[in-house]
Each structure stands twice: as C-alpha cells, then as structure tokens.
Amino acid sequence: MKNILISLFSRALVSLPEQPSPTARSMGRVLMVVSNTNTLQLKDNRVVSTGYYLNELTVPAQYLLEAGYEVVVATPSGKKPVIDAHSNNMSFFGYDQAAWQRALTFVDTYPSLQNPKTLKTVVSEGLERYLGVYVPGDRAAMNDLMQDADFGQILEYLHQKSQPTAFPGHGSVAMLTTLPNAVAYRKALVDGDEETAKTASVDWQYAGYRMTSFSNEEEYVVESEIFKGQVPFYVADALKSLGGRVEHGPSYRSFVVHNRELLAGQNPSSARAIAQEFVEALDEARVMPTWVRKYCLGHA
C-alpha cells in the first residue's frame, strides 16, 4: 500500500500543473527565517561577532529560486540580517570566485532580503501561504530564533501539516523555540542550570526525530582557533537533552539527515545537499495530502 501511494503521487509530480501562486512562474512560497542578531556572548562574557552564514543562506536560496519557488525572507524584527564576516570567504564556495561573487550580489540585491517581513506579520498574514521553511545557520540563531514565540507558532503549524522544514548547522537550534517555555530553557542552558533545563524540556514536538547539527568537535575548533573562548552552550547537546536522535558525519564534510518533515545539515559543507533534498521534499509536499506524507514519508 505504501509503495503504491508513493508511486501514484510521484507520477503526479511529473504531470501536475503549477499551483496558483503569488507570481506567474512560482511553484509556491518558501519562508526563509533569519536571525536579527550579530553578536554572541561567550561563557567568559566576552562578545564575538556572528550573523548568518553566507553560503548557508545564498546557496539554498538560489537553488530554490532556480527550482521555481519564491523565497520570502523574515526576521524577528523585520530588519535586514547581517552576514557573519567569518563566512564571507571564497573557501565556502569551493574556491569558485564567480560563485562567491554571485552570493554577495544576491544578498545585496534580492528584494525580500533588503526588506524582510517580521515573523509576527508572517503569522498574521496566514501560514497556509507557505509550503515550507528554511533557516540558514550560524550562532546568531542561538540568541533570538530559539526563543521567538512567533517562530514557534510557525514551526508548530508546519509540524502539524507535515510540511518541510530545513535547518543547516547551528540553524537546528531554532527548533527549540517550539518548547512550551523556550525562554526558560535557553536561560538554563546558558546558566548551566540542569534542574531548570530538565523542567523546561518537556513536550518538544521533535523529540524522537533523527537530526543533525554543528557537532561539538567542530565547535571546539572554532572556540580554540577563532573565539579563544567557549560558546554559551553546545547545540548538539541541547538537542540531545530534549530527546533528539542527533547524528553526525565526519567533521567539515557534507552530512544531511531527513526524518519525516525535518531536514537538517551538519555544517556549511552541507548547504548544497540540504538545498537539493529540501526542494525534493517541497515538490512532494505540493502534490501529497498531509495524511499521505505522514504515512509514506517517515524517512525513519
């Protein structure tokens, strides 16, 4: 039965006309949620610069646009997000100078990135407008996105509809905002308060999901070589403590985990792979009813 359903809807992917959409050539809208913060306070109270990782935003965004999807950018405050200076490097684009320049041009010119929506506006306009959500990584998400109530509402809606949600690198930490008391949980992580963290870690909608994130081993290198200090908490540990089945591949190599509606990438090297899997998941979501996706597309 399961294979029959998958076969039927896979054929529909080939024959189905485009859905009515916000623009004539659009396959549908995808929400890209980006942090507004550009600093991170370390354990020793020093502040380091952060932002979004350039290739983790631009590679998937450009891939989505090429696939025919409209990318709508939103931030908590509606302000334009900031690039992490450490990510503005040709090495993250395979030392392809043209690709690097295209990325920089994209962030300077893409209209929705110049004037993002607020997350509150996204909610008020109606979440049924979006097929899925993508959250580019970097440590900025450890500040606001992981405890933003509006974003929590967005993720809860997509979870109930089994619609694709994608998080590369540190972006996975944003899943924590679906906790009933995400603010208390984050504070407990930063304070090292295990008792409060345990109390606040109930009823997480992604408990039991397979997932990945930036690994502790990769973070240790950044702490030693760049920050010269310790991050406030480790994303992988936070996900594990809530019941996430966290997996990792080799450090600095592409590694993507797809479980049910959730897609997660380990690090910046995973940007292209997660973009490809995300588009495939969106294509499925366009033609498969919610009950079919939940039944057939567990990816367990």
FENLINSUL-V45403 format. One record per pair of residues at least 12 apart in sequence whose ideal C-beta (glycine too) atoms are under 8 Angstrom apart, sorted by the first residue. I is the first residue (numbers start at 0). J is the second residue. If there is no record, write none. Layout:
i=I j=J
i=I j=J
This chain:
i=1 j=294
i=1 j=295
i=4 j=291
i=4 j=294
i=4 j=295
i=5 j=295
i=5 j=296
i=8 j=283
i=8 j=286
i=8 j=287
i=8 j=291
i=8 j=295
i=11 j=286
i=12 j=282
i=12 j=283
i=12 j=285
i=12 j=286
i=15 j=285
i=15 j=286
i=17 j=67
i=18 j=285
i=20 j=69
i=21 j=69
i=21 j=128
i=22 j=69
i=24 j=67
i=25 j=67
i=25 j=68
i=25 j=69
i=26 j=66
i=26 j=67
i=26 j=68
i=26 j=69
i=26 j=281
i=26 j=282
i=26 j=285
i=27 j=68
i=27 j=69
i=27 j=129
i=27 j=130
i=27 j=281
i=27 j=285
i=28 j=68
i=28 j=69
i=28 j=70
i=28 j=71
i=28 j=128
i=28 j=129
i=28 j=130
i=29 j=63
i=29 j=68
i=29 j=69
i=29 j=70
i=29 j=71
i=29 j=129
i=29 j=130
i=29 j=131
i=29 j=132
i=29 j=133
i=29 j=281
i=30 j=71
i=30 j=73
i=30 j=121
i=30 j=129
i=30 j=131
i=30 j=132
i=30 j=133
i=30 j=153
i=31 j=56
i=31 j=60
i=31 j=70
i=31 j=71
i=31 j=72
i=31 j=73
i=31 j=111
i=31 j=132
i=31 j=133
i=31 j=134
i=31 j=135
i=32 j=72
i=32 j=73
i=32 j=74
i=32 j=118
i=32 j=132
i=32 j=133
i=32 j=134
i=32 j=144
i=32 j=150
i=32 j=153
i=32 j=173
i=33 j=51
i=33 j=56
i=33 j=72
i=33 j=73
i=33 j=74
i=33 j=80
i=33 j=115
i=33 j=134
i=33 j=135
i=34 j=50
i=34 j=51
i=34 j=74
i=34 j=75
i=34 j=80
i=34 j=137
i=34 j=139
i=34 j=140
i=34 j=142
i=34 j=143
i=34 j=144
i=35 j=74
i=35 j=75
i=35 j=76
i=35 j=78
i=35 j=80
i=35 j=139
i=35 j=143
i=36 j=49
i=36 j=50
i=36 j=139
i=36 j=142
i=36 j=143
i=37 j=49
i=37 j=50
i=37 j=81
i=37 j=83
i=37 j=139
i=39 j=138
i=39 j=139
i=39 j=141
i=39 j=142
i=39 j=230
i=39 j=231
i=40 j=231
i=41 j=226
i=41 j=228
i=41 j=229
i=41 j=230
i=41 j=231
i=42 j=228
i=42 j=229
i=42 j=230
i=42 j=231
i=43 j=228
i=43 j=229
i=45 j=228
i=47 j=225
i=47 j=226
i=47 j=228
i=48 j=83
i=48 j=84
i=48 j=85
i=49 j=83
i=49 j=137
i=49 j=138
i=49 j=139
i=50 j=80
i=50 j=81
i=50 j=82
i=50 j=83
i=50 j=84
i=50 j=86
i=50 j=137
i=50 j=139
i=51 j=80
i=51 j=81
i=51 j=82
i=51 j=83
i=51 j=86
i=51 j=135
i=51 j=136
i=51 j=137
i=51 j=139
i=52 j=83
i=52 j=86
i=52 j=91
i=52 j=135
i=52 j=136
i=52 j=137
i=52 j=167
i=52 j=168
i=52 j=267
i=53 j=82
i=53 j=83
i=53 j=86
i=53 j=87
i=53 j=88
i=53 j=91
i=53 j=102
i=53 j=103
i=53 j=106
i=54 j=86
i=54 j=91
i=54 j=92
i=54 j=102
i=54 j=267
i=54 j=270
i=55 j=86
i=55 j=135
i=55 j=136
i=55 j=137
i=55 j=167
i=55 j=168
i=55 j=170
i=55 j=264
i=55 j=267
i=55 j=270
i=56 j=106
i=56 j=135
i=57 j=101
i=57 j=102
i=57 j=105
i=57 j=106
i=58 j=102
i=58 j=270
i=58 j=271
i=58 j=274
i=59 j=133
i=59 j=135
i=59 j=165
i=59 j=167
i=59 j=270
i=59 j=273
i=59 j=274
i=59 j=277
i=60 j=105
i=60 j=109
i=60 j=133
i=61 j=101
i=61 j=102
i=61 j=105
i=62 j=271
i=62 j=274
i=62 j=275
i=62 j=278
i=63 j=133
i=63 j=274
i=63 j=277
i=63 j=278
i=63 j=281
i=66 j=278
i=66 j=281
i=68 j=130
i=68 j=278
i=68 j=281
i=70 j=109
i=70 j=111
i=71 j=111
i=71 j=116
i=71 j=121
i=71 j=129
i=72 j=109
i=72 j=111
i=72 j=112
i=72 j=115
i=72 j=116
i=73 j=115
i=73 j=116
i=73 j=117
i=73 j=118
i=73 j=120
i=73 j=121
i=74 j=115
i=74 j=116
i=74 j=117
i=74 j=118
i=75 j=117
i=75 j=118
i=75 j=143
i=75 j=144
i=75 j=147
i=75 j=149
i=75 j=150
i=76 j=117
i=77 j=114
i=77 j=115
i=77 j=116
i=77 j=117
i=77 j=120
i=78 j=115
i=79 j=112
i=79 j=113
i=79 j=114
i=79 j=115
i=80 j=112
i=80 j=115
i=80 j=139
i=81 j=139
i=82 j=106
i=83 j=137
i=83 j=138
i=83 j=139
i=85 j=225
i=86 j=137
i=86 j=267
i=87 j=103
i=91 j=267
i=117 j=149
i=118 j=147
i=118 j=149
i=118 j=150
i=118 j=153
i=119 j=149
i=121 j=149
i=121 j=153
i=122 j=149
i=122 j=152
i=122 j=153
i=126 j=152
i=126 j=153
i=126 j=156
i=126 j=157
i=129 j=157
i=129 j=162
i=130 j=162
i=130 j=163
i=130 j=281
i=130 j=284
i=130 j=285
i=131 j=157
i=131 j=162
i=131 j=163
i=131 j=164
i=131 j=165
i=131 j=277
i=131 j=280
i=131 j=281
i=131 j=284
i=132 j=153
i=132 j=154
i=132 j=157
i=132 j=162
i=132 j=163
i=132 j=164
i=132 j=165
i=133 j=164
i=133 j=165
i=133 j=166
i=133 j=277
i=134 j=164
i=134 j=165
i=134 j=166
i=134 j=167
i=134 j=170
i=134 j=173
i=135 j=167
i=135 j=170
i=136 j=166
i=136 j=167
i=136 j=168
i=136 j=169
i=136 j=170
i=136 j=171
i=136 j=213
i=136 j=264
i=136 j=267
i=137 j=168
i=137 j=169
i=137 j=170
i=138 j=169
i=138 j=230
i=139 j=169
i=140 j=169
i=140 j=170
i=140 j=172
i=140 j=173
i=141 j=169
i=141 j=172
i=141 j=230
i=141 j=231
i=141 j=232
i=141 j=234
i=144 j=170
i=144 j=172
i=144 j=173
i=144 j=176
i=145 j=172
i=145 j=173
i=145 j=174
i=145 j=175
i=145 j=176
i=145 j=181
i=145 j=185
i=146 j=175
i=146 j=176
i=146 j=181
i=146 j=182
i=146 j=184
i=146 j=185
i=147 j=176
i=148 j=176
i=148 j=181
i=150 j=173
i=150 j=176
i=151 j=176
i=151 j=177
i=151 j=178
i=151 j=181
i=154 j=173
i=154 j=174
i=154 j=176
i=154 j=177
i=154 j=204
i=155 j=177
i=155 j=204
i=157 j=260
i=158 j=177
i=158 j=204
i=158 j=205
i=158 j=260
i=160 j=289
i=161 j=259
i=161 j=260
i=161 j=284
i=161 j=289
i=161 j=292
i=161 j=293
i=161 j=296
i=162 j=260
i=162 j=284
i=163 j=260
i=163 j=262
i=163 j=277
i=163 j=280
i=163 j=281
i=163 j=284
i=164 j=260
i=164 j=261
i=164 j=262
i=165 j=261
i=165 j=262
i=165 j=263
i=165 j=264
i=165 j=273
i=165 j=276
i=165 j=277
i=165 j=280
i=166 j=212
i=166 j=261
i=166 j=262
i=166 j=263
i=166 j=264
i=167 j=263
i=167 j=264
i=167 j=265
i=167 j=266
i=167 j=267
i=167 j=269
i=167 j=270
i=167 j=273
i=168 j=212
i=168 j=213
i=168 j=264
i=168 j=265
i=168 j=266
i=168 j=267
i=168 j=269
i=169 j=212
i=169 j=213
i=169 j=234
i=171 j=210
i=171 j=211
i=171 j=212
i=171 j=213
i=171 j=234
i=171 j=238
i=171 j=263
i=172 j=212
i=172 j=234
i=172 j=237
i=172 j=238
i=174 j=205
i=174 j=210
i=174 j=238
i=174 j=243
i=174 j=261
i=175 j=203
i=175 j=237
i=175 j=238
i=175 j=241
i=177 j=203
i=177 j=204
i=177 j=205
i=178 j=199
i=178 j=200
i=178 j=201
i=178 j=202
i=178 j=203
i=178 j=241
i=179 j=199
i=179 j=201
i=179 j=202
i=180 j=199
i=181 j=199
i=183 j=195
i=183 j=198
i=183 j=199
i=184 j=196
i=184 j=199
i=184 j=200
i=187 j=199
i=188 j=231
i=188 j=232
i=188 j=237
i=189 j=231
i=189 j=232
i=196 j=240
i=200 j=240
i=200 j=241
i=203 j=241
i=203 j=242
i=205 j=241
i=205 j=242
i=205 j=243
i=205 j=261
i=206 j=241
i=206 j=242
i=206 j=243
i=207 j=242
i=207 j=244
i=208 j=243
i=208 j=244
i=208 j=258
i=208 j=259
i=208 j=261
i=209 j=244
i=209 j=246
i=209 j=256
i=209 j=258
i=209 j=261
i=209 j=298
i=209 j=299
i=210 j=238
i=210 j=243
i=210 j=244
i=210 j=245
i=210 j=246
i=210 j=256
i=210 j=258
i=210 j=261
i=210 j=263
i=211 j=245
i=211 j=246
i=211 j=247
i=211 j=248
i=211 j=254
i=211 j=255
i=211 j=256
i=211 j=263
i=211 j=264
i=211 j=265
i=212 j=234
i=212 j=235
i=212 j=238
i=212 j=245
i=212 j=263
i=212 j=265
i=213 j=234
i=213 j=235
i=213 j=265
i=213 j=266
i=214 j=235
i=214 j=247
i=214 j=250
i=214 j=265
i=214 j=266
i=215 j=233
i=215 j=235
i=215 j=236
i=216 j=247
i=216 j=250
i=217 j=250
i=217 j=251
i=217 j=265
i=217 j=266
i=218 j=230
i=218 j=233
i=218 j=234
i=220 j=250
i=235 j=247
i=244 j=258
i=247 j=265
i=248 j=265
i=250 j=266
i=251 j=266
i=251 j=268
i=252 j=265
i=252 j=266
i=252 j=268
i=253 j=265
i=253 j=266
i=253 j=268
i=253 j=269
i=253 j=271
i=253 j=272
i=254 j=266
i=254 j=268
i=254 j=269
i=255 j=269
i=255 j=272
i=255 j=273
i=255 j=276
i=257 j=276
i=257 j=280
i=257 j=298
i=258 j=297
i=258 j=298
i=258 j=299
i=259 j=293
i=259 j=296
i=259 j=297
i=259 j=298
i=259 j=299
i=260 j=280
i=260 j=292
i=260 j=296
i=262 j=276
i=262 j=277
i=262 j=280
i=283 j=296
